[in-house]
Amino acid sequence: MRSYRTLFRTLEFTPFLLSFAAFAAAQTIGGLALGTLVFRATGSPLLSAVSMFGPQLAQLLGAAFLLSGADRLPPRAILSGLALAFAAGTAVLALPGLPVAAVFAVLLAQGLVASLGGGVRSGLLNEILTKDGYVLGRSVFNMLWGLMQVAGFATGGALLTLLAPRTCLLLAAALYVMSALATRLGLTARPPRSSGRPSVSATWRINGLLWSSHPRRLTYLGLWIPNGLVVGCESLYISYDPGAAGTLFACAALGMFVGDVAVGRLVPPALRPRLAVPLRLLLAAPYLFFVLRPGVTLAAVAVAVASVGFGASLVLQERLMSLTPDDLAGQALGLHFVGMSTLQGVGAALAGTAAQLTSPAAAMTVLAVGSVTVTLTLAALGRHEAQRRGSVSVRG
């Protein structure tokens, strides 16, 4: 499957995409509104960053206890319920006078229920599309996420000049309800992909199996750590320049869109594996420029160029699927998304702490150095593993 026309002729792909579009728009508008609300209330870069990305830390608990449900529960019901849970939580966040501690309690609960979402959604995409269409379909999925971020952050930034952050949160809650309706009405009720009941023991057993493979471990770490550190840089846009945060988020999303189009549609399949390291380096390198504290225009160009590097995720997800049995695809992808979200939350916390002690620009630079270092280290470990396997093969 190499054309968008064939992709969109696939039954259920369009309603699946539309339901995610509403969910993504709600996340971007709601996240920007909440981050702005917390920053205005506290003046803290750390609390503002954690309010936007910290809930992803809670997904680590979900990965430990709930993730087996990604393959063992009916996907349509889970996705509909997840959207409604987010709608309810976002409506609570819009309540006047809600203490900051209560805000983070709601975000913790949202993070826990969100831990199932990535695995269920990606596993369902794997069912809707044929194997040769996964990368193209995933690239469209990521492109849509980029477009929704561009539109959501641009719209959210504009709305925040006209409306109170709490009103924007209520708008986000309505979008979550729309996502739930699109999922319920547009998708077929499918049985779970695997038999058995979801349980903590099954979650731990399959997570252990997935983690036991050295090539899979390196792939997971490549998906998680460089990405998480760069998202930590993104979490500081509000404290770096509160008036231009929406512009910076939108430019970052535009860059991600370009990267996904290039990797998913333009790069030949044989060439994709070679791009994993260069794209991850591109993801971090432009943030080194923030040591100079650039103005809005140059900063927007830098974040747009950097975000092209998010296309590395497509390459590494394809590698992960090639290393994973089909009946574990949902939990494998779920583990990826939970790990990625967790590391993004860690990155936001690290960035906020560093910015609190130094400045947002200095914190971005430090995290970018860390991302480049991790990418080069993982590349060296991957080469060593390939050489070791080649040596064993020759001896055999």
C-alpha positions as CSV (number, residue, x, y, z in Angstrom):
1,M,0.0,0.0,0.0
2,R,1.9,3.0,-1.3
3,S,-0.8,5.6,-2.1
4,Y,-3.1,7.7,0.0
5,R,-6.0,6.9,-2.3
6,T,-5.7,3.2,-1.5
7,L,-5.3,4.0,2.2
8,F,-8.5,6.1,2.4
9,R,-10.5,3.5,0.5
10,T,-9.8,1.1,3.4
11,L,-13.0,0.5,5.4
12,E,-13.1,2.3,8.8
13,F,-9.8,4.2,8.3
14,T,-11.5,7.5,7.8
15,P,-13.8,7.4,10.8
16,F,-10.9,6.1,12.9
17,L,-8.9,9.1,11.8
18,L,-11.7,11.5,12.5
19,S,-12.3,10.3,16.0
20,F,-8.6,10.7,16.7
21,A,-8.6,14.2,15.2
22,A,-11.2,15.4,17.7
23,F,-9.3,13.7,20.5
24,A,-6.0,15.4,19.4
25,A,-7.6,18.8,19.0
26,A,-9.0,18.5,22.6
27,Q,-5.6,17.6,23.9
28,T,-3.8,20.5,22.3
29,I,-6.4,23.2,23.1
30,G,-6.9,21.8,26.7
31,G,-3.2,21.4,27.3
32,L,-2.3,24.9,26.3
33,A,-5.2,26.4,28.3
34,L,-4.3,24.4,31.4
35,G,-0.6,25.2,31.2
36,T,-1.5,28.9,30.8
37,L,-3.9,28.7,33.7
38,V,-1.3,27.1,36.0
39,F,1.4,29.5,35.0
40,R,-0.8,32.5,35.6
41,A,-1.8,31.1,39.0
42,T,1.7,30.1,40.2
43,G,4.3,31.9,38.0
44,S,6.2,28.6,38.0
45,P,7.8,27.2,34.8
46,L,8.1,23.8,36.6
47,L,4.4,23.6,37.5
48,S,3.3,24.9,34.0
49,A,5.5,22.3,32.2
50,V,4.3,19.4,34.5
51,S,0.7,20.4,34.1
52,M,1.0,20.0,30.3
53,F,3.1,16.9,30.2
54,G,3.3,15.5,33.7
55,P,0.2,13.4,33.4
56,Q,2.1,11.2,31.1
57,L,4.2,10.1,34.0
58,A,1.1,8.4,35.5
59,Q,1.0,6.2,32.4
60,L,3.9,4.3,33.8
61,L,1.6,2.9,36.5
62,G,-0.9,2.0,33.8
63,A,1.8,0.1,32.0
64,A,2.6,-1.9,35.1
65,F,-1.0,-2.9,35.9
66,L,-3.4,-2.3,32.9
67,L,-1.5,-2.8,29.7
68,S,-2.5,-6.4,29.0
69,G,-6.0,-5.0,28.3
70,A,-4.6,-3.5,25.1
71,D,-5.0,-6.9,23.4
72,R,-7.6,-8.4,25.7
73,L,-10.5,-5.8,25.7
74,P,-12.8,-4.8,22.8
75,P,-11.1,-1.7,21.2
76,R,-14.2,0.3,20.3
77,A,-15.6,0.3,23.8
78,I,-12.2,1.2,25.3
79,L,-11.6,4.1,23.0
80,S,-15.1,5.5,23.5
81,G,-14.8,5.2,27.3
82,L,-11.3,6.8,27.3
83,A,-12.6,9.9,25.4
84,L,-15.6,10.2,27.8
85,A,-13.2,9.9,30.8
86,F,-11.1,12.7,29.5
87,A,-14.2,14.8,28.8
88,A,-15.2,14.5,32.4
89,G,-11.8,15.2,33.8
90,T,-11.3,18.2,31.6
91,A,-14.7,19.6,32.7
92,V,-13.6,19.2,36.3
93,L,-10.3,21.1,35.6
94,A,-12.5,24.1,34.4
95,L,-14.1,24.5,37.8
96,P,-13.4,27.9,39.3
97,G,-11.2,27.9,42.4
98,L,-9.9,24.4,41.9
99,P,-6.7,24.1,44.0
100,V,-3.5,23.3,42.2
101,A,-3.2,20.0,44.2
102,A,-6.7,19.0,42.9
103,V,-5.6,19.9,39.3
104,F,-2.7,17.4,39.5
105,A,-4.9,14.7,41.1
106,V,-7.3,14.9,38.1
107,L,-4.3,14.8,35.7
108,L,-3.0,11.7,37.5
109,A,-6.3,10.0,37.0
110,Q,-6.3,11.0,33.3
111,G,-2.8,9.6,32.9
112,L,-3.8,6.3,34.4
113,V,-6.7,5.7,32.0
114,A,-4.7,7.0,29.1
115,S,-2.2,4.2,29.5
116,L,-4.5,1.9,27.5
117,G,-5.1,4.4,24.7
118,G,-1.9,4.1,22.7
119,G,-1.8,0.4,22.6
120,V,-5.5,0.0,21.8
121,R,-5.5,2.6,19.1
122,S,-2.3,1.4,17.4
123,G,-3.4,-2.3,17.7
124,L,-6.7,-1.3,16.0
125,L,-4.8,0.5,13.2
126,N,-2.8,-2.7,12.7
127,E,-6.1,-4.6,12.2
128,I,-7.8,-2.0,10.0
129,L,-4.7,-1.9,7.6
130,T,-2.7,-4.6,5.9
131,K,0.9,-5.0,7.0
132,D,2.3,-3.2,4.0
133,G,0.1,-0.2,4.8
134,Y,1.1,0.2,8.4
135,V,3.9,2.8,7.9
136,L,1.9,4.8,5.4
137,G,-1.2,4.7,7.7
138,R,0.9,5.5,10.8
139,S,2.5,8.4,8.9
140,V,-1.0,9.8,8.1
141,F,-2.0,9.3,11.7
142,N,1.1,11.3,12.8
143,M,0.5,13.9,10.2
144,L,-3.0,14.4,11.5
145,W,-1.6,14.7,15.0
146,G,0.8,17.4,13.6
147,L,-2.0,19.2,11.8
148,M,-4.2,19.1,14.9
149,Q,-1.4,20.5,17.0
150,V,-0.8,23.3,14.5
151,A,-4.5,24.1,14.4
152,G,-5.1,23.4,18.1
153,F,-2.2,25.4,19.4
154,A,-2.9,28.3,16.9
155,T,-6.6,28.2,17.7
156,G,-5.9,27.8,21.4
157,G,-3.5,30.7,21.4
158,A,-6.1,32.9,19.7
159,L,-8.9,31.8,22.0
160,L,-6.8,32.6,25.0
161,T,-6.6,36.2,23.9
162,L,-10.4,36.3,23.8
163,L,-11.6,33.8,26.4
164,A,-10.6,32.7,29.8
165,P,-8.5,29.5,30.1
166,R,-11.5,27.7,31.9
167,T,-13.7,28.4,28.9
168,C,-11.1,26.9,26.6
169,L,-11.1,23.8,28.8
170,L,-14.8,23.4,28.4
171,L,-14.4,23.6,24.7
172,A,-11.8,20.8,24.9
173,A,-14.2,18.7,27.0
174,A,-16.8,19.0,24.2
175,L,-14.3,17.9,21.6
176,Y,-13.6,14.8,23.7
177,V,-17.3,14.0,23.6
178,M,-17.3,14.3,19.9
179,S,-14.4,11.9,19.7
180,A,-16.3,9.3,21.7
181,L,-19.3,9.7,19.4
182,A,-17.2,9.3,16.3
183,T,-15.6,6.1,17.7
184,R,-18.9,4.6,18.8
185,L,-20.8,5.4,15.5
186,G,-18.0,5.0,13.0
187,L,-16.2,1.8,14.0
188,T,-17.2,-1.8,14.1
189,A,-17.4,-3.6,17.4
190,R,-14.4,-6.0,17.3
191,P,-13.5,-8.8,19.7
192,P,-10.3,-8.6,21.6
193,R,-7.1,-9.6,19.7
194,S,-6.0,-12.1,22.4
195,S,-7.9,-14.5,24.6
196,G,-7.8,-14.3,28.4
197,R,-8.7,-11.7,30.9
198,P,-6.5,-8.6,31.4
199,S,-4.6,-8.9,34.7
200,V,-1.6,-7.5,36.4
201,S,0.3,-10.9,36.1
202,A,-0.4,-11.0,32.3
203,T,0.8,-7.4,31.9
204,W,4.0,-8.1,33.7
205,R,4.6,-11.4,31.9
206,I,4.2,-10.0,28.4
207,N,6.1,-6.8,29.3
208,G,8.9,-9.0,30.5
209,L,8.8,-11.0,27.3
210,L,8.9,-7.9,25.1
211,W,11.8,-6.4,27.1
212,S,13.8,-9.6,27.1
213,S,15.0,-9.1,23.5
214,H,18.1,-6.9,23.2
215,P,17.2,-5.5,19.8
216,R,13.7,-4.6,21.1
217,R,15.2,-3.0,24.1
218,L,17.4,-0.8,22.0
219,T,14.5,0.1,19.8
220,Y,12.3,1.0,22.7
221,L,15.1,3.2,24.2
222,G,15.6,4.9,20.9
223,L,11.8,5.6,20.7
224,W,11.6,6.9,24.3
225,I,14.6,8.9,25.5
226,P,15.7,11.3,22.7
227,N,12.0,12.0,22.1
228,G,11.3,12.6,25.8
229,L,14.1,15.0,26.3
230,V,13.1,17.1,23.3
231,V,9.5,17.2,24.5
232,G,11.0,18.5,27.7
233,C,12.3,21.4,25.6
234,E,8.8,21.9,24.2
235,S,7.3,22.1,27.6
236,L,9.2,25.3,28.3
237,Y,7.7,27.3,25.4
238,I,5.2,29.0,27.7
239,S,7.9,30.1,30.2
240,Y,10.4,31.0,27.4
241,D,7.9,33.4,25.8
242,P,4.3,33.3,27.2
243,G,3.0,35.5,24.3
244,A,4.5,33.3,21.6
245,A,4.0,29.8,23.0
246,G,1.1,29.0,20.7
247,T,3.3,30.0,17.7
248,L,6.2,27.9,18.8
249,F,3.9,24.8,19.4
250,A,2.3,25.3,16.0
251,C,5.7,25.5,14.3
252,A,6.9,22.4,16.0
253,A,3.8,20.6,14.9
254,L,4.3,21.8,11.4
255,G,7.8,20.4,11.4
256,M,6.6,17.1,12.6
257,F,4.0,17.0,9.8
258,V,6.7,17.5,7.2
259,G,8.9,14.8,8.7
260,D,6.0,12.3,8.7
261,V,5.1,13.1,5.1
262,A,8.7,12.6,4.0
263,V,9.3,9.4,5.9
264,G,5.9,7.8,5.3
265,R,5.4,8.7,1.7
266,L,8.6,9.9,0.0
267,V,11.4,7.8,1.5
268,P,11.7,4.3,-0.1
269,P,11.3,1.4,2.3
270,A,14.8,0.2,1.8
271,L,16.2,3.5,2.8
272,R,14.1,4.1,5.9
273,P,16.2,2.1,8.4
274,R,19.3,4.2,7.7
275,L,17.5,7.4,8.7
276,A,16.8,6.4,12.3
277,V,20.0,8.0,13.8
278,P,20.2,11.1,11.5
279,L,16.6,12.0,12.2
280,R,17.0,11.6,16.0
281,L,20.1,13.9,15.8
282,L,18.1,16.4,13.9
283,L,15.4,16.3,16.5
284,A,17.7,17.7,19.2
285,A,20.4,19.7,17.4
286,P,18.5,22.9,16.6
287,Y,17.7,23.3,20.4
288,L,21.4,23.8,21.0
289,F,20.8,27.2,19.3
290,F,18.7,28.3,22.3
291,V,21.8,28.9,24.3
292,L,21.8,32.2,22.4
293,R,18.3,33.1,23.5
294,P,16.9,33.7,20.0
295,G,13.9,35.8,19.3
296,V,10.5,34.5,18.3
297,T,11.2,34.2,14.6
298,L,14.5,32.4,14.8
299,A,13.1,30.2,17.7
300,A,10.1,29.2,15.5
301,V,12.4,28.2,12.6
302,A,14.6,26.2,15.0
303,V,11.7,24.2,16.5
304,A,10.1,23.6,13.1
305,V,13.4,22.2,11.7
306,A,14.0,20.1,14.8
307,S,10.5,18.6,14.8
308,V,11.1,17.1,11.3
309,G,13.2,14.6,13.3
310,F,10.1,13.1,14.9
311,G,9.8,11.1,11.7
312,A,12.4,8.8,13.3
313,S,9.5,7.3,15.3
314,L,8.0,5.8,12.2
315,V,11.2,4.1,11.3
316,L,11.6,2.7,14.8
317,Q,8.0,1.6,15.1
318,E,8.4,-0.3,11.8
319,R,11.5,-2.0,13.3
320,L,9.6,-2.8,16.5
321,M,6.7,-4.5,14.6
322,S,9.3,-6.5,12.6
323,L,10.6,-7.8,15.9
324,T,7.2,-8.6,17.6
325,P,4.7,-11.4,17.1
326,D,1.3,-10.3,15.7
327,D,-0.7,-11.3,18.7
328,L,1.4,-9.1,20.9
329,A,1.3,-6.1,18.6
330,G,-1.2,-4.1,20.8
331,Q,0.8,-4.5,24.0
332,A,4.1,-3.9,22.2
333,L,2.9,-0.6,20.8
334,G,1.1,0.2,24.1
335,L,4.4,-0.3,25.9
336,H,6.0,2.0,23.4
337,F,3.5,4.7,23.8
338,V,3.4,4.5,27.6
339,G,7.2,4.5,27.8
340,M,7.3,7.4,25.4
341,S,4.7,9.3,27.3
342,T,6.4,8.6,30.6
343,L,9.8,9.8,29.3
344,Q,8.1,12.9,28.0
345,G,6.7,13.6,31.4
346,V,10.2,13.0,32.9
347,G,11.6,15.3,30.3
348,A,9.1,18.0,31.2
349,A,9.9,17.6,34.9
350,L,13.6,17.8,34.2
351,A,13.2,20.8,31.9
352,G,11.0,22.6,34.4
353,T,13.4,22.0,37.3
354,A,16.4,23.1,35.2
355,A,14.5,26.2,34.1
356,Q,13.6,27.0,37.7
357,L,17.3,26.9,38.6
358,T,18.7,28.6,35.5
359,S,16.5,29.8,32.6
360,P,14.2,28.2,30.0
361,A,16.8,28.8,27.3
362,A,19.6,27.2,29.3
363,A,17.4,24.2,30.2
364,M,16.5,23.6,26.6
365,T,20.2,23.6,25.6
366,V,21.1,21.1,28.4
367,L,18.3,18.7,27.4
368,A,19.3,18.9,23.7
369,V,22.8,17.9,24.6
370,G,21.5,15.0,26.6
371,S,19.3,13.9,23.6
372,V,22.2,14.0,21.2
373,T,24.4,12.0,23.6
374,V,21.8,9.3,24.1
375,T,21.2,8.9,20.4
376,L,25.0,8.5,19.7
377,T,25.3,6.0,22.6
378,L,22.4,3.9,21.4
379,A,23.8,3.9,17.8
380,A,27.1,2.6,19.1
381,L,25.4,-0.1,21.1
382,G,23.3,-1.1,18.0
383,R,26.5,-1.4,15.9
384,H,28.1,-3.5,18.6
385,E,25.1,-5.8,18.8
386,A,25.0,-6.2,15.0
387,Q,28.8,-7.0,15.0
388,R,28.3,-9.5,17.8
389,R,25.4,-11.3,16.0
390,G,27.4,-11.3,12.8
391,S,30.3,-12.9,14.6
392,V,28.1,-15.6,16.1
393,S,26.6,-16.3,12.7
394,V,30.0,-16.7,11.1
395,R,31.1,-19.1,13.9
396,G,27.9,-21.0,13.5
